Amino acid sequence: MLDNELPTDSLLEAYGRMALIRVFEERVSELYRDGEVPGFVHLSIGQEASAVGACWPLAVTDVITSNHRGHGHCLAKGLPPEPMMAELLARATGTNRGLGGSMHIADPDLGIFGANGIVAAGVPIAGGAALAAQLRARGGADSGVVVSFFGDGAVAQGAFHEAANLAALWRLPMVFFCENNGYAEFSPIADQHPVPMAARAAGYGLEYASVDGNDVEAVIAVMTDAVRRIRAGAGPVFVEATTYRWHGHYEGDPEKYRSGEELAEWQRRDPLVIARVRLLRRGVERDKLDWVDAQVRARIEAAVAAARQAPRPDVSVLRSSVYAPRPAVAEPDWKPAPDGEIFRTMDAVRLALEGELEASPEVFVAGVDVGKGGNVFALTRGLYAKWPDRLRDTPISETAVMGLAVGGAMAGLTPVVELMYLDFLGVCFDQILNQAAKLRFMTGGKARMGLVIRTQFGGGRSSGSQHSQSLEALLAHVPGLTVVMPSTPADTYGLLRSAIRDPNPVVFIENRQMYGMKGPKPPADYLVPLGKAKVVREGTDVTVVSVSRMVHEAVAAAEALAPRGISAEVIDLRTVAPLDKETILASLKKTSRLLIAHEGVTDFGIGAEIAALAAYDGFWSLDAPVMRVAPPPTPSPYAPNLEKRWLPDRESIERALEALVRV
């Protein structure tokens, strides 16, 4: 027996798995042609050996992430074709209940963390899953391995670079499995990359292995060796499998970028034919192989028939899959004692993190300088000494950090990751917008996505346009995210602890102007419910809705107006999304006038959404137009005199309230 040679029974099993992928993909191509499969379809015909070989040594508890061409990976990892076919036909019995489709097939219970419609997006997620496996192995669990599938085009993405750098730095148990099929969409590899894959791997210190991706025995041999060594602690490996997709980048692709002769040459290296010929040479009867083929075809035809008969998704699945049910948290009835302990907002952040780290071994904190350095604002100081494995200093790689959160959450951990400034959202937004916010939905509610992204903002310190932005409206516009903005030390503590315990992705936005703010310290078990606003000042003439630091400006304005006979009620939203509409409308019914004050620019800000709520649901309560107090729609200026004019304050709120009650 040669080094790469499998036992005959094993090769026959591998042949059957490849045949399952081939027939599945061929049938999907026909169904797409006939209009039964909607959306986009990217098939992996010709690449079956790389999928089967890569997944061969994996256990159910190991994890894979995939790409838009992911059907084969999912089948090779053990996902049955029946629910996959139903998913592609958009049926309620589908793997993802008809919410994912071809590019987003996933089953976290089988370690399939998802095909992905965003090129290279699965690679940082794999890093998070690999960190979870590493942390659990250090705690005594079996050593898990994560395989991230991607094409040759993905290595040009920043997400790949950040994830590869982090995996090599932390020696994560991970295989970077590149299916090099020669093309990135329509572009040949020579037009995409200045150096070969081996050079890229070497640049990160990744061990590199190349393999004929059409030879299932060769792929199994390479992957079995790599997985064995990774389980023993060898660190990540880059495997390049050279293969070829027989169909276009997508079904319907005119394929003008390659010749028929090139395709025919690769079809002569058909992975199934290679395996079939070897089996025949080893004495397996042709009838036996024909029987395997027939069984596969019968199974796929049965899957198609069952999918056609299955019901279409009910509209109720739309809302039920966006957010996981939140744990019940009552509004605390704690009243601070006159001589009670005082603490700062920065203390509240540290104590909340400390409390959750102590409460659950599944919680970890990651970000730039959050560990040994104790955070740029000293918010995590002292935590690293207690939990060095769970306070993770990362490179300046925001996409990789957000991927740690998504993959770690899917693997069952509770990540709390830090985005140092809210302004840096742009460099990692895909992992928040398209991954954290959507994976629970796209998996039909299967994906666990309890994670917290802590960040901070705040104008008023001449930090300029790239370090002063209030971008909560951008985040609040993304279904699936919860956006929290506390205004007091006690609320910071209670909301952060609730956020970490919440099963949904929460963006927790602190105002750095308030880190030194002092206030009463609540008891250690203090929790504040998410999605619930609070009336912080009662009034009868006008309602002010605000959030974060602007709440204090609004209260100060209300106090200044009280001697003049104007009674203003002030609502602290606390959670921007989901919006507590009931509290706002109840106050508006009482006062009949509404003003919204926030630090984000006026146009398309959260004030516009609240004004629309008032106009639509509170119209008959309104006695005057809704007013907004917010910065004008320009970037934040650097010059102190301009920034002072640009930011709203208590005086501008006071003037607006005075004008509003006169209407």
Legacy VTK file of the C-alpha trace (Angstrom):
# vtk DataFile Version 3.0
C-alpha trace
ASCII
DATASET POLYDATA
POINTS 663 float
0.000 0.000 0.000
1.355 3.449 -0.955
1.606 6.212 1.668
-1.477 7.976 0.277
-3.424 4.803 -0.405
-6.611 4.231 1.572
-7.994 0.823 2.437
-10.327 -0.205 -0.346
-13.432 0.048 1.837
-12.456 3.600 2.816
-11.831 4.616 -0.787
-15.227 3.194 -1.712
-16.792 5.290 1.063
-14.968 8.383 -0.193
-16.194 7.643 -3.713
-19.769 7.458 -2.458
-19.424 10.797 -0.685
-18.037 12.431 -3.822
-20.825 10.920 -5.891
-23.361 12.383 -3.490
-21.916 15.864 -4.026
-21.721 15.420 -7.813
-25.288 14.229 -8.229
-26.624 16.817 -5.798
-24.921 19.633 -7.698
-25.977 18.330 -11.110
-29.574 18.112 -9.962
-29.442 21.624 -8.487
-28.147 22.909 -11.814
-31.163 21.400 -13.567
-33.589 22.741 -10.983
-32.077 26.217 -11.231
-32.348 26.071 -15.028
-36.010 25.150 -14.694
-36.752 27.969 -12.255
-37.324 25.808 -9.182
-34.281 27.100 -7.301
-34.405 30.890 -6.819
-31.571 33.309 -6.154
-27.910 32.694 -6.909
-26.285 29.284 -7.231
-22.541 28.537 -7.264
-21.761 24.866 -7.873
-18.697 22.818 -6.929
-18.812 20.182 -9.680
-15.201 19.104 -10.237
-14.099 20.011 -6.699
-15.630 17.032 -4.875
-12.327 15.442 -3.829
-11.100 18.527 -1.983
-14.334 18.775 0.043
-14.488 15.078 0.924
-10.765 14.838 1.619
-10.650 17.932 3.787
-13.549 16.790 5.969
-12.502 13.147 6.125
-10.500 13.355 9.414
-12.950 15.698 11.148
-15.256 14.797 14.017
-18.815 16.072 14.349
-17.565 18.446 17.055
-14.962 19.956 14.723
-15.989 23.053 12.803
-15.898 24.209 9.212
-16.610 27.572 7.644
-17.278 27.803 3.946
-17.900 30.213 1.094
-20.508 30.883 -1.566
-19.567 27.563 -3.256
-20.314 25.575 -0.133
-22.750 22.750 -0.963
-19.968 20.190 -1.217
-18.351 21.238 2.050
-21.636 20.914 3.913
-22.395 17.491 2.458
-18.854 16.297 3.145
-19.110 17.420 6.773
-22.235 15.325 7.213
-25.230 17.524 6.448
-27.902 15.317 4.856
-28.912 16.256 1.304
-32.652 16.154 2.087
-32.881 19.364 4.181
-30.278 20.985 1.934
-32.390 20.363 -1.140
-35.455 21.672 0.674
-33.491 24.794 1.583
-32.505 25.399 -2.016
-36.135 25.039 -3.055
-37.010 27.592 -0.337
-39.115 25.271 1.789
-39.931 25.385 5.497
-38.279 21.973 5.954
-34.993 23.332 4.674
-31.811 23.347 6.718
-32.331 27.042 7.399
-36.151 27.059 7.185
-35.943 28.766 3.804
-34.122 31.832 5.155
-30.591 31.094 3.972
-30.573 29.631 0.504
-27.654 28.354 -1.511
-24.950 30.706 -0.257
-25.822 30.471 3.439
-26.376 26.790 4.249
-25.340 26.068 7.826
-25.947 23.704 10.720
-24.001 24.695 13.838
-25.056 21.432 15.552
-22.925 19.570 12.989
-20.053 22.024 13.234
-21.037 23.683 9.954
-20.796 27.368 10.760
-22.001 28.375 7.376
-21.441 28.864 3.743
-21.053 32.589 3.251
-21.974 35.042 0.534
-19.166 37.451 1.452
-15.746 36.462 0.104
-13.331 35.531 2.943
-15.864 36.398 5.661
-15.820 32.865 7.022
-12.087 32.967 7.740
-12.237 35.359 10.762
-15.274 33.433 12.021
-13.202 30.254 11.862
-10.628 32.060 14.001
-13.259 32.609 16.682
-14.302 28.968 16.578
-10.639 27.951 16.776
-10.097 30.159 19.816
-13.058 28.442 21.472
-11.510 25.048 20.711
-8.149 26.184 22.069
-9.591 27.567 25.299
-11.631 24.426 25.897
-8.648 22.174 25.206
-6.685 24.072 27.848
-9.575 23.357 30.185
-9.305 19.640 29.583
-11.671 19.102 26.654
-10.727 17.146 23.533
-8.668 19.144 21.052
-10.989 20.535 18.388
-9.937 21.582 14.892
-11.462 24.188 12.590
-11.199 24.086 8.796
-11.888 27.262 6.865
-12.635 26.723 3.170
-11.984 29.580 0.754
-11.038 30.086 -2.862
-7.849 31.538 -4.276
-9.541 34.918 -4.733
-10.183 35.247 -1.001
-6.508 35.637 -0.093
-6.615 39.176 -1.515
-9.177 40.171 1.098
-8.134 41.990 4.248
-10.288 39.608 6.290
-8.049 36.724 5.247
-4.870 38.581 6.143
-6.098 39.623 9.572
-7.357 36.131 10.395
-4.188 34.412 9.153
-1.976 36.759 11.149
-3.996 36.222 14.325
-4.174 32.444 13.911
-0.412 32.207 13.442
0.238 34.546 16.380
-1.980 32.574 18.768
-1.216 29.145 17.218
-4.908 28.460 16.777
-6.013 24.909 15.868
-7.030 25.800 12.352
-6.575 24.701 8.737
-6.686 27.392 6.077
-7.948 25.254 3.194
-7.588 27.050 -0.126
-9.414 25.456 -3.041
-7.386 26.983 -5.837
-9.569 26.500 -8.890
-7.603 28.994 -10.934
-10.177 31.775 -11.060
-11.468 34.543 -8.822
-14.880 34.998 -10.406
-13.874 35.737 -14.040
-10.216 36.605 -13.398
-7.406 34.056 -13.748
-5.066 33.684 -10.822
-2.182 35.297 -12.730
-4.150 38.556 -12.786
-4.888 38.446 -9.060
-1.788 37.517 -7.073
1.839 38.678 -7.348
3.195 35.712 -5.359
2.199 32.039 -5.005
0.155 30.790 -2.064
3.219 29.193 -0.482
4.873 32.598 -0.217
1.787 34.083 1.366
1.655 31.291 3.940
5.346 31.754 4.716
4.771 35.452 5.291
2.605 34.603 8.288
4.760 31.737 9.513
2.048 29.248 8.558
3.064 25.708 7.752
2.212 25.059 4.094
1.165 21.928 2.221
0.088 21.561 -1.398
-1.995 18.743 -2.775
-3.720 17.608 -5.939
-7.264 18.645 -5.095
-8.726 16.147 -7.571
-7.117 13.145 -5.857
-9.254 12.287 -2.843
-6.665 9.905 -1.390
-3.957 12.566 -1.572
-6.186 15.167 0.066
-7.167 12.737 2.829
-3.511 11.937 3.491
-2.469 15.581 3.715
-5.437 16.552 5.868
-5.195 13.541 8.174
-1.579 14.425 8.892
-2.337 18.135 9.341
-5.305 17.527 11.653
-3.354 14.998 13.730
-0.513 17.451 14.291
-2.870 20.354 15.022
-4.653 18.278 17.655
-1.239 17.677 19.202
-0.627 21.436 19.407
1.302 22.135 16.195
-0.556 25.330 15.287
-2.338 26.380 12.079
-1.631 24.982 8.605
-2.269 26.394 5.135
-3.324 23.699 2.645
-3.557 24.574 -1.036
-5.646 22.093 -3.035
-5.339 22.624 -6.786
-8.648 21.844 -8.450
-11.120 23.196 -11.021
-14.782 24.097 -11.171
-16.509 22.684 -14.221
-19.359 25.190 -14.197
-19.063 28.954 -14.271
-18.614 31.209 -11.304
-22.415 31.136 -11.042
-25.115 29.277 -12.929
-25.749 31.269 -16.082
-22.174 32.553 -16.266
-21.346 32.982 -20.013
-17.777 31.807 -19.260
-16.075 33.895 -21.931
-12.915 34.021 -19.856
-11.840 30.399 -20.413
-11.668 27.993 -23.328
-13.468 24.743 -23.968
-10.112 23.037 -24.356
-9.094 24.087 -20.840
-12.320 22.745 -19.390
-11.979 19.466 -21.304
-8.434 19.001 -20.012
-9.599 19.325 -16.418
-12.609 17.074 -17.016
-10.163 14.342 -18.006
-8.918 14.635 -14.408
-12.397 14.050 -12.965
-12.046 13.240 -9.218
-14.750 10.578 -9.428
-13.189 8.881 -12.444
-9.787 8.848 -10.737
-11.262 7.137 -7.666
-13.416 4.786 -9.740
-10.472 3.586 -11.825
-8.457 2.867 -8.680
-11.314 0.901 -7.169
-11.692 -1.187 -10.308
-7.956 -1.902 -10.295
-8.238 -3.084 -6.683
-10.879 -5.579 -7.584
-14.107 -3.765 -6.769
-16.776 -4.977 -9.177
-18.177 -2.488 -11.655
-21.661 -3.540 -10.572
-20.813 -2.481 -7.022
-19.810 0.987 -8.178
-22.874 1.242 -10.398
-24.980 0.272 -7.364
-23.386 3.096 -5.326
-24.157 5.531 -8.136
-27.742 4.321 -8.376
-28.286 4.595 -4.631
-27.008 8.151 -4.664
-29.237 9.124 -7.589
-32.263 7.565 -5.949
-31.574 9.419 -2.725
-31.222 12.765 -4.478
-34.391 12.203 -6.525
-36.253 11.374 -3.321
-34.878 14.543 -1.750
-36.138 16.591 -4.698
-39.569 14.966 -4.530
-39.834 15.568 -0.779
-38.748 19.170 -1.155
-41.329 19.812 -3.846
-44.051 18.534 -1.518
-42.843 20.460 1.518
-44.638 23.637 2.628
-43.255 27.072 1.944
-42.128 29.103 4.977
-44.811 30.910 6.931
-44.382 34.666 7.250
-44.097 34.292 11.033
-40.578 32.899 10.604
-39.363 36.337 9.512
-39.600 37.989 12.923
-39.081 34.913 15.070
-35.642 34.286 13.572
-34.167 37.774 13.962
-33.681 37.884 17.747
-33.391 35.094 20.267
-35.866 35.393 23.164
-34.378 37.634 25.831
-34.178 36.539 29.454
-36.679 38.334 31.640
-35.011 41.182 33.538
-37.187 43.374 35.741
-36.596 47.078 36.149
-34.586 47.310 39.385
-36.274 49.000 42.352
-32.934 49.885 43.933
-32.791 53.329 45.471
-29.320 54.614 46.371
-28.741 55.403 50.022
-27.720 59.007 50.837
-24.433 57.772 52.263
-23.948 54.922 49.774
-20.771 54.145 47.920
-19.896 56.255 44.879
-18.117 54.952 41.795
-17.240 56.117 38.282
-18.458 54.974 34.889
-15.026 53.526 34.167
-15.301 51.499 37.382
-18.728 50.311 36.274
-17.306 48.896 33.037
-14.491 47.071 34.816
-16.726 45.699 37.577
-19.357 44.483 35.105
-16.707 42.644 33.091
-15.175 41.261 36.270
-18.558 40.035 37.491
-19.349 38.216 34.247
-15.854 36.711 33.952
-16.274 35.347 37.462
-19.807 34.133 36.788
-19.065 32.144 33.626
-15.951 30.433 32.265
-17.405 30.892 28.776
-16.879 34.683 28.852
-13.748 36.094 27.252
-12.658 39.655 26.472
-10.642 40.513 23.355
-9.402 43.643 21.661
-6.454 45.955 21.210
-4.616 46.421 24.533
-7.462 45.096 26.680
-5.223 42.618 28.502
-1.771 43.503 29.759
-2.273 47.189 29.000
-5.641 47.366 30.744
-7.296 49.277 27.874
-6.416 52.687 26.450
-8.835 54.256 28.966
-7.732 51.906 31.809
-11.152 50.223 31.792
-9.903 46.622 32.052
-6.965 47.234 34.352
-6.334 44.299 36.702
-8.444 41.746 34.820
-5.548 40.177 32.923
-3.829 39.201 36.154
-6.885 37.128 37.124
-7.752 35.654 33.712
-4.716 35.742 31.412
-6.251 33.175 29.033
-9.538 35.058 28.761
-8.204 38.623 28.383
-6.896 38.506 24.837
-4.670 41.268 23.477
-5.135 41.301 19.712
-3.261 42.938 16.848
-4.824 46.076 15.384
-7.127 43.921 13.294
-10.716 44.937 13.875
-12.170 42.481 11.354
-10.335 39.584 13.000
-11.521 40.778 16.409
-15.159 40.874 15.302
-14.680 37.435 13.726
-13.484 36.160 17.101
-16.799 37.323 18.520
-18.970 35.746 15.814
-17.133 32.428 15.679
-16.703 32.269 19.436
-20.410 32.894 19.983
-21.414 30.229 17.459
-19.089 27.817 19.292
-20.895 28.488 22.575
-18.617 31.049 24.212
-19.704 34.523 25.337
-17.364 36.993 23.658
-16.970 40.596 24.765
-14.832 42.298 22.160
-13.735 45.891 22.010
-13.808 48.289 19.090
-11.561 51.016 20.449
-13.455 53.886 18.768
-16.905 53.743 17.240
-15.397 55.600 14.273
-13.430 52.450 13.408
-16.682 50.693 12.548
-15.972 51.033 8.843
-12.948 48.747 8.857
-14.866 45.785 10.316
-18.489 46.457 9.445
-19.033 43.279 7.420
-18.541 41.055 10.450
-21.186 43.099 12.280
-23.607 43.897 9.444
-23.547 40.630 7.486
-22.367 38.103 10.053
-23.269 38.902 13.680
-26.572 40.543 12.755
-27.710 38.004 10.149
-26.381 34.555 10.997
-29.142 33.697 13.462
-31.719 34.755 10.887
-30.061 33.025 7.926
-29.747 29.768 9.875
-33.437 29.806 10.756
-32.668 30.593 14.384
-30.062 27.848 14.878
-26.923 29.944 15.259
-26.077 31.074 18.779
-25.041 34.709 18.608
-24.732 36.021 22.162
-21.881 38.510 21.991
-21.075 42.063 23.015
-19.129 44.654 21.058
-18.007 47.370 23.458
-17.041 50.687 21.953
-17.022 54.386 22.795
-17.647 57.752 21.170
-17.986 61.363 22.192
-17.459 64.813 20.799
-16.176 67.796 22.734
-12.456 67.080 22.925
-11.279 68.323 19.523
-10.655 64.764 18.411
-11.617 65.593 14.842
-13.865 63.978 12.297
-12.503 60.426 12.576
-12.615 60.091 16.377
-15.809 61.926 17.360
-18.710 60.389 15.469
-21.997 59.261 16.977
-22.983 56.415 14.621
-25.719 54.709 16.607
-28.303 55.309 13.848
-26.176 53.334 11.405
-26.161 50.356 13.766
-29.787 50.721 14.802
-30.768 50.393 11.134
-29.434 46.809 11.048
-32.042 44.192 12.053
-30.575 41.684 14.469
-28.413 44.126 16.421
-29.218 45.513 19.846
-27.734 48.965 20.431
-27.234 50.192 23.993
-26.079 53.659 25.116
-25.988 54.138 28.913
-25.969 57.554 30.578
-25.000 56.857 34.215
-22.442 54.723 36.042
-25.160 52.510 37.540
-26.876 51.972 34.188
-23.516 51.252 32.575
-22.953 48.483 35.091
-26.466 47.015 34.939
-26.859 47.259 31.177
-23.433 45.799 30.433
-24.064 42.776 32.633
-27.462 42.291 30.970
-25.876 42.673 27.534
-23.294 39.969 28.245
-26.055 37.608 29.384
-28.265 38.382 26.391
-28.390 35.744 23.610
-28.221 38.390 20.868
-25.412 40.521 19.429
-25.259 43.755 21.421
-23.292 46.860 20.483
-22.603 48.629 23.755
-21.688 52.279 23.145
-20.114 54.230 25.994
-19.437 57.970 25.968
-15.811 58.649 26.840
-16.738 62.065 28.221
-18.512 60.201 31.009
-15.803 57.716 32.030
-14.921 59.931 34.977
-18.546 60.664 35.896
-19.420 59.660 39.453
-22.652 58.193 40.734
-24.149 55.803 43.288
-22.826 52.247 43.110
-25.566 49.611 42.831
-25.437 46.136 44.378
-23.343 43.472 42.643
-26.394 41.640 41.243
-27.818 44.803 39.671
-29.227 44.269 36.173
-31.031 46.716 33.884
-33.369 45.354 31.175
-32.399 45.859 27.549
-34.940 47.556 25.307
-36.523 49.543 28.126
-36.348 53.333 28.384
-36.633 55.215 31.679
-38.354 58.452 32.619
-35.578 60.215 34.527
-37.539 63.428 35.137
-41.310 63.726 35.341
-43.060 66.571 33.525
-46.364 67.628 32.025
-45.756 70.207 29.266
-43.250 68.647 26.895
-41.344 65.371 26.468
-37.613 65.263 25.775
-36.229 61.977 24.481
-32.482 61.623 24.658
-29.675 59.135 25.188
-26.152 58.893 26.605
-24.495 62.193 27.584
-27.294 64.266 26.050
-29.635 62.995 28.778
-27.728 65.102 31.317
-27.898 68.134 29.048
-31.648 67.617 28.664
-32.188 67.293 32.423
-30.157 70.457 33.018
-32.262 72.306 30.437
-35.459 71.055 32.062
-34.289 72.211 35.483
-33.441 75.639 34.087
-36.940 75.965 32.613
-38.806 74.864 35.727
-38.673 78.285 37.447
-40.243 79.741 34.303
-43.252 77.451 34.634
-42.272 74.934 31.945
-42.494 71.318 33.075
-40.365 69.034 30.882
-40.379 65.254 31.100
-37.070 63.617 30.167
-36.774 60.062 28.837
-33.455 58.244 28.758
-33.688 55.679 25.957
-30.808 53.575 27.350
-31.385 51.122 24.480
-31.606 52.678 21.009
-32.571 49.443 19.257
-34.986 47.912 19.872
-36.734 51.180 20.622
-39.057 51.389 23.634
-41.984 52.861 21.744
-44.466 52.391 24.577
-42.627 54.648 27.028
-42.232 57.393 24.415
-45.863 57.281 23.318
-47.155 57.188 26.901
-45.187 60.331 27.712
-46.297 62.042 24.515
-49.917 61.284 25.362
-49.382 63.101 28.638
-47.436 66.148 27.362
-48.571 66.494 23.702
-45.183 67.903 22.677
-41.968 66.108 21.733
-38.339 67.103 21.364
-35.495 64.683 20.625
-31.884 65.510 21.504
-28.929 63.399 20.408
-25.255 63.718 19.523
-25.488 62.125 16.086
-26.067 64.508 13.186
-29.651 65.584 12.589
-30.277 64.141 9.143
-31.359 60.468 9.204
-30.496 60.185 12.890
-32.429 58.382 15.608
-34.469 61.546 16.097
-35.975 61.061 12.646
-37.164 57.567 13.598
-38.669 58.785 16.864
-40.339 61.696 15.058
-41.851 59.224 12.586
-43.128 57.158 15.516
-44.792 60.241 16.966
-46.315 61.220 13.632
-47.629 57.735 12.887
-48.590 56.269 16.254
-48.892 59.414 18.334
-50.407 61.822 15.840
-53.583 62.491 17.793
-51.552 63.323 20.888
-49.459 65.992 19.167
-50.265 69.668 19.692
-47.108 70.943 17.984
-44.522 69.822 15.433
-41.836 67.431 16.642
-38.483 69.155 17.103
-34.935 67.823 17.019
-31.778 69.173 18.605
-28.655 67.619 17.128
-25.502 68.617 15.252
-25.848 69.839 11.674
-25.030 67.326 8.924
-21.295 68.001 8.709
-18.331 66.043 10.055
-17.190 66.978 13.526
-14.846 69.990 13.402
-11.437 70.087 15.080
-11.294 73.746 16.174
-12.699 74.039 19.735
-14.835 77.082 18.938
-16.412 75.334 15.962
-16.963 72.092 17.834
-18.692 73.964 20.655
-21.079 75.521 18.144
-21.541 72.185 16.388
-22.452 70.057 19.427
-25.854 70.499 21.086
-25.832 71.408 24.775
-28.212 72.346 27.566
-28.585 75.898 26.265
-29.616 74.790 22.766
-32.045 72.259 24.240
-33.412 74.914 26.563
-34.017 77.328 23.689
-35.738 74.645 21.625
-38.003 73.627 24.504
-38.966 77.196 25.184
-39.898 77.677 21.533
-41.788 74.399 21.383
-44.090 75.115 24.325
-45.051 78.442 22.732
-46.449 76.728 19.639
LINES 1 664
663 0 1 2 3 4 5 6 7 8 9 10 11 12 13 14 15 16 17 18 19 20 21 22 23 24 25 26 27 28 29 30 31 32 33 34 35 36 37 38 39 40 41 42 43 44 45 46 47 48 49 50 51 52 53 54 55 56 57 58 59 60 61 62 63 64 65 66 67 68 69 70 71 72 73 74 75 76 77 78 79 80 81 82 83 84 85 86 87 88 89 90 91 92 93 94 95 96 97 98 99 100 101 102 103 104 105 106 107 108 109 110 111 112 113 114 115 116 117 118 119 120 121 122 123 124 125 126 127 128 129 130 131 132 133 134 135 136 137 138 139 140 141 142 143 144 145 146 147 148 149 150 151 152 153 154 155 156 157 158 159 160 161 162 163 164 165 166 167 168 169 170 171 172 173 174 175 176 177 178 179 180 181 182 183 184 185 186 187 188 189 190 191 192 193 194 195 196 197 198 199 200 201 202 203 204 205 206 207 208 209 210 211 212 213 214 215 216 217 218 219 220 221 222 223 224 225 226 227 228 229 230 231 232 233 234 235 236 237 238 239 240 241 242 243 244 245 246 247 248 249 250 251 252 253 254 255 256 257 258 259 260 261 262 263 264 265 266 267 268 269 270 271 272 273 274 275 276 277 278 279 280 281 282 283 284 285 286 287 288 289 290 291 292 293 294 295 296 297 298 299 300 301 302 303 304 305 306 307 308 309 310 311 312 313 314 315 316 317 318 319 320 321 322 323 324 325 326 327 328 329 330 331 332 333 334 335 336 337 338 339 340 341 342 343 344 345 346 347 348 349 350 351 352 353 354 355 356 357 358 359 360 361 362 363 364 365 366 367 368 369 370 371 372 373 374 375 376 377 378 379 380 381 382 383 384 385 386 387 388 389 390 391 392 393 394 395 396 397 398 399 400 401 402 403 404 405 406 407 408 409 410 411 412 413 414 415 416 417 418 419 420 421 422 423 424 425 426 427 428 429 430 431 432 433 434 435 436 437 438 439 440 441 442 443 444 445 446 447 448 449 450 451 452 453 454 455 456 457 458 459 460 461 462 463 464 465 466 467 468 469 470 471 472 473 474 475 476 477 478 479 480 481 482 483 484 485 486 487 488 489 490 491 492 493 494 495 496 497 498 499 500 501 502 503 504 505 506 507 508 509 510 511 512 513 514 515 516 517 518 519 520 521 522 523 524 525 526 527 528 529 530 531 532 533 534 535 536 537 538 539 540 541 542 543 544 545 546 547 548 549 550 551 552 553 554 555 556 557 558 559 560 561 562 563 564 565 566 567 568 569 570 571 572 573 574 575 576 577 578 579 580 581 582 583 584 585 586 587 588 589 590 591 592 593 594 595 596 597 598 599 600 601 602 603 604 605 606 607 608 609 610 611 612 613 614 615 616 617 618 619 620 621 622 623 624 625 626 627 628 629 630 631 632 633 634 635 636 637 638 639 640 641 642 643 644 645 646 647 648 649 650 651 652 653 654 655 656 657 658 659 660 661 662
